[in-house]
Amino acid sequence: AMSVQNINIVEPASYTTQAKLLLCQLLYDVAKFTPKKFTAENILGSFKKHPLIKDPDMKLNVDQLLELVNNMMLENKMLRPENLPGSIEEYKTKVDIIASVCNIYFFKRIEEIETRLKKNNEEFKAEYDHIKKSQEDQHKVDT
């Protein structure tokens, strides 16, 4: 039997676009508005407790948070491997880069939502047409 592989919690691909966007927004907001609170512990805590995540037992730790954020930067070609921060705190001075990654995830998220709405609309229309046709067939029987 194959063993179930643990998901790699430092890989951006393990997270939804929504979760990555949220993490970016947290980094951005704290760096911009409460820089004194810009610590890995604070950001990790806020991320785990966020209503959209609601996973206080998430296994992600401080070192893994750094690795995850660094991987998000690499994935979006914002930093080169040799320029990656050695701590989350170093991101406090990289607000512009964080904002750029937020934008990437934001537009990706909008695209996902639009795709889902389009799919829902098509399913709704198919069902509507089906019901309408049944109704018309019913009337043909009656007359």
Secondary structure by P-SEA (a helix, b strand, c coil): ccccccccccccccccaaaaaaaaaaaaaaaccccccccaaaaaaaaaaccccccccccccaaaaaaaaaaaaaaacccccccccccccccccaaaaaaaaaaaaaaaaaaaaaaaaaaaaaaaaaaaaaaaaaaaaaaaaac
